[in-house]
Amino acid sequence: MQVRRVAAAQGWRWVVGGFRLLAARPLALLALLVFDVFLLLLPSILPLIGPLMPTLLTPVFGVGLMVAMRATDRGGNPAPQMLFAAFGDEGGNAWRNLLILGAFNAIATMAAITLTALADGGSLLGSVTGLEGGEAPAGGPGENGQADDPAGTGLVLPDISLALLFFLLLLVPIQAASWYAPLFIAWHRIPVAKSLFFSLVAVWRNKAAFGVYVASWIAAVFGISTIVTSLTLVTGVTTITSMLVFFASLAILTAMYGSVWLSYRDVIEADTPTDVVPPGELTGE
C-alpha cells in the first residue's frame, strides 16, 4: 500500500467523477444503492440491537459498494451480489473486522455528541437520544446573548448552533480515520486500529484536496437543491416534489460513493504515483 499526494484541484474532480460514474450506469447503481439501504435498514426491526445494526453494517456493505464502483470505473457492470463482497475473497472475508469498525464509528460518534453537552448543557444530546436536554444556562431569556425559545422546545438556538459546530469539529477526525479504513481492512488485510491510523494519515497528507472536495460537495448539493426547489415552484405539485427530492437525494448519495472510490484510486491505488509514502514511513518504522 502506498499513499500519494494529489493536487488540491483533484478534490472537485472526484465530485465530478462521481456523477460521471453514475451517468455511466445510472439504473444499475441507483438500484444497488436502494438495495444497500434496504439491507442496512432490514435488521433494525430486531429487538434491542436493531437500532444499532445500520451503523455496524455500513462498513460491511460499504466495501461492496466500492467493489461496484471500481467495476463501473473499469468499464464493468455493477451487480447486486457485489454488495456481499466483504463475505468473500473479493472483500477479504473481512466482515468481522468491518463490524468492529462499525462499532468504533458508533461509539466515537456518540462520544462526540455527548461532548457537545459542554457547549449547550446537553440539549443537542437530548435531541439526538430523545431524552430531556440539560438545564438551560444561567440567565433569563435574551441574556448572555442567548435567544428566546418561542416554540417552547427547550432548545436555545445560539447554543445549539455552537454545539453543532463543536460536533462537526469533533466529527472531522472520526470521518478522516474511517474514510479509507474499510478498504484497508478488506483489500489490504490491515488490522482495524492500523487501518484507522493509516486512513487518518492519508487524508491529512491530502488535506487541501479534501478541503476542496468538501467545498465542492456543498456547492453541488446547494446547486441541485436550488434546481429542485425551482422545479417545485414551477410545478406546484406535491407528488412531483417528493419524487424529485427522492431521486435527487439518491443520485447525490450514489455519486458520493463513486467519489470515495475515485479518491481511493488516486490516493492509494494510483497507477503512476509521483509522491508516495511506504506504509513503514506512516508508522515511523
C-alpha positions in Angstrom: 0.0 0.0 0.0 1.3 3.5 -0.9 -0.1 6.9 -0.2 0.1 9.5 -2.9 -0.2 13.3 -2.5 -2.5 14.8 -5.0 -3.2 18.4 -6.1 -5.9 20.4 -4.3 -7.9 20.6 -7.6 -8.3 16.8 -7.5 -11.0 17.3 -4.9 -13.6 18.8 -7.2 -12.6 16.2 -9.9 -13.6 13.5 -7.5 -17.0 15.1 -7.2 -17.5 15.5 -10.9 -16.1 12.0 -11.5 -18.7 10.6 -9.0 -21.5 11.9 -11.2 -19.8 10.6 -14.3 -19.7 7.1 -12.8 -23.4 7.5 -12.0 -24.1 8.6 -15.6 -22.2 5.5 -16.9 -24.5 3.0 -15.2 -27.4 5.1 -13.7 -30.1 2.4 -13.3 -27.7 -0.3 -12.0 -26.0 2.0 -9.5 -29.2 3.6 -8.2 -30.8 0.2 -7.8 -27.7 -1.0 -6.0 -27.9 1.9 -3.6 -31.6 1.2 -2.9 -30.7 -2.4 -2.2 -27.9 -1.3 0.1 -30.3 0.9 2.1 -32.7 -2.0 2.3 -30.0 -4.3 3.7 -29.0 -1.7 6.3 -32.5 -1.0 7.5 -33.9 -4.5 7.5 -32.1 -5.6 10.7 -33.4 -2.5 12.5 -36.6 -4.4 13.2 -34.8 -6.7 15.6 -35.4 -6.0 19.3 -32.6 -4.4 21.4 -29.8 -4.5 18.9 -31.9 -3.5 15.9 -31.3 0.3 16.0 -27.5 -0.3 16.1 -27.3 -2.6 13.1 -27.3 0.0 10.3 -24.2 1.7 11.9 -22.5 -1.7 12.4 -23.3 -2.9 8.8 -22.4 0.3 7.0 -18.7 -0.5 6.6 -19.6 -4.1 5.6 -21.8 -3.2 2.7 -19.7 -0.1 2.0 -16.9 -2.3 0.8 -19.4 -3.9 -1.6 -20.4 -0.5 -3.0 -16.7 0.2 -3.5 -16.3 -3.0 -5.4 -19.3 -2.0 -7.6 -17.8 1.5 -8.2 -14.5 0.0 -9.1 -16.1 -2.3 -11.6 -18.0 0.6 -13.1 -14.9 2.8 -13.3 -13.1 0.0 -15.2 -16.0 -0.4 -17.7 -17.7 -3.3 -16.0 -21.3 -3.7 -14.8 -22.2 -3.4 -11.1 -24.2 -6.4 -9.8 -26.2 -6.9 -6.6 -24.0 -9.7 -5.4 -21.1 -7.2 -5.2 -22.7 -5.8 -2.0 -21.8 -9.0 -0.2 -18.1 -8.8 -1.3 -16.9 -8.5 2.4 -18.2 -12.0 3.0 -16.0 -13.4 0.2 -12.5 -13.3 -1.2 -13.0 -10.0 -3.1 -13.7 -8.3 0.2 -11.0 -10.2 2.1 -13.6 -12.1 4.1 -13.3 -9.1 6.4 -16.9 -8.7 7.6 -15.9 -9.4 11.2 -13.3 -6.6 11.4 -15.7 -4.4 9.5 -18.3 -4.9 12.1 -15.7 -3.9 14.7 -15.1 -0.8 12.6 -18.8 0.0 12.6 -18.9 -0.3 16.3 -15.9 2.1 16.6 -17.8 4.6 14.4 -20.9 4.3 16.5 -19.0 4.8 19.8 -16.9 7.6 18.5 -19.8 9.5 17.1 -21.9 9.1 20.2 -18.9 10.3 22.3 -18.7 13.4 20.1 -22.4 14.1 20.5 -22.0 13.6 24.3 -19.2 16.1 24.4 -21.4 18.7 22.9 -23.0 19.0 26.3 -20.0 21.2 27.2 -21.4 23.7 24.7 -25.2 23.6 25.2 -25.8 21.8 28.5 -27.0 18.6 26.8 -29.7 20.0 24.5 -28.3 18.5 21.3 -27.6 15.2 23.1 -31.2 15.2 24.3 -32.5 15.9 20.8 -30.5 13.0 19.3 -31.2 10.5 22.0 -34.8 11.5 22.6 -34.1 12.2 26.3 -34.6 15.5 28.1 -31.9 18.1 27.4 -29.7 19.6 30.0 -30.7 22.6 32.1 -30.7 25.9 30.4 -27.6 28.0 31.1 -27.9 30.5 33.9 -29.6 33.8 33.0 -33.1 34.5 31.6 -34.2 34.6 28.0 -32.3 37.0 26.0 -29.5 37.3 28.5 -25.8 36.5 27.7 -26.5 36.8 24.0 -29.0 33.9 24.0 -32.1 33.9 22.0 -35.6 33.2 23.3 -37.4 30.0 22.5 -40.8 31.0 21.3 -41.7 27.4 20.2 -41.2 26.2 23.8 -38.9 23.4 22.7 -36.4 23.9 25.5 -33.6 24.5 23.0 -31.6 27.7 22.9 -30.8 28.3 19.2 -27.3 30.0 19.6 -26.2 27.2 22.0 -27.5 24.5 19.5 -25.5 26.2 16.7 -22.4 26.3 18.8 -23.0 22.6 19.8 -23.4 21.6 16.2 -20.2 23.4 15.2 -18.4 21.7 18.1 -19.8 18.3 17.0 -18.7 18.9 13.4 -15.2 19.7 14.5 -15.1 16.5 16.6 -16.5 14.6 13.6 -13.8 15.6 11.2 -11.0 13.3 12.6 -13.5 10.5 13.1 -14.6 10.6 9.5 -11.0 11.0 8.3 -10.0 7.9 10.2 -12.9 6.0 8.8 -12.6 7.2 5.2 -10.3 4.5 3.8 -10.4 2.2 6.8 -12.9 -0.3 5.4 -10.9 -0.7 2.2 -7.6 -1.0 4.1 -9.2 -3.8 6.2 -10.8 -5.6 3.2 -8.3 -5.1 0.4 -5.0 -4.8 2.3 -5.7 -7.1 5.3 -4.7 -4.4 7.7 -6.0 -4.6 11.3 -8.7 -2.2 12.4 -6.6 0.1 14.6 -3.8 0.5 12.0 -6.4 1.0 9.2 -7.9 3.9 11.2 -4.5 5.4 11.7 -3.4 4.9 8.0 -6.7 6.4 6.8 -6.2 9.5 9.1 -2.7 10.0 7.8 -3.7 9.6 4.1 -6.5 12.2 4.5 -4.2 14.5 6.4 -1.5 14.3 3.7 -4.1 15.3 1.2 -6.0 17.8 3.4 -6.0 20.5 0.6 -7.7 18.1 -1.8 -10.2 17.0 0.8 -10.9 20.6 1.7 -11.8 21.3 -1.9 -13.7 18.1 -2.0 -16.0 19.1 0.9 -16.5 22.6 -0.5 -17.3 21.1 -4.0 -19.9 18.8 -2.5 -21.5 21.7 -0.5 -21.7 23.6 -3.8 -23.1 20.6 -5.7 -25.8 19.9 -3.1 -26.7 23.6 -2.9 -27.0 23.8 -6.7 -29.1 20.6 -7.0 -31.3 21.8 -4.2 -31.8 25.1 -5.9 -32.8 23.4 -9.2 -35.2 21.0 -7.4 -36.8 24.0 -5.5 -37.2 25.9 -8.7 -38.9 23.0 -10.4 -41.1 22.6 -7.4 -42.2 26.2 -7.6 -42.9 25.8 -11.3 -45.0 22.6 -11.0 -46.6 23.2 -7.6 -47.4 19.5 -7.4 -46.6 17.9 -4.1 -46.2 14.4 -5.6 -43.7 15.6 -8.2 -41.8 17.5 -5.5 -41.5 14.4 -3.4 -40.3 12.3 -6.3 -37.7 15.0 -7.3 -36.4 15.2 -3.8 -36.1 11.4 -3.5 -34.3 10.9 -6.8 -32.0 13.9 -6.3 -31.1 12.5 -2.8 -30.5 9.1 -4.3 -28.3 10.4 -7.1 -26.2 12.6 -4.7 -25.6 9.7 -2.3 -24.7 7.3 -5.2 -22.3 9.9 -6.7 -20.8 10.4 -3.2 -19.9 6.7 -3.0 -18.4 7.0 -6.5 -16.3 9.9 -5.5 -15.0 8.0 -2.5 -13.8 5.2 -4.8 -12.1 7.8 -7.1 -10.3 9.4 -4.2 -9.1 6.0 -3.1 -8.0 5.2 -6.6 -6.0 8.4 -6.9 -4.5 8.5 -3.3 -3.9 4.8 -2.6 -4.1 2.9 -5.9 -2.5 5.4 -8.3 -1.1 3.7 -11.4 1.9 6.0 -11.6 2.4 7.6 -8.2 4.7 10.6 -8.2 4.9 11.2 -4.4 4.3 8.0 -2.5 4.8 7.1 1.1 5.6 3.4 2.0 3.4 2.1 4.9 6.5 1.9 7.1 7.0 5.6 6.9 3.5 6.2 8.1 4.2 4.4 11.3 7.7 5.8 11.7 9.3 2.4 11.1 
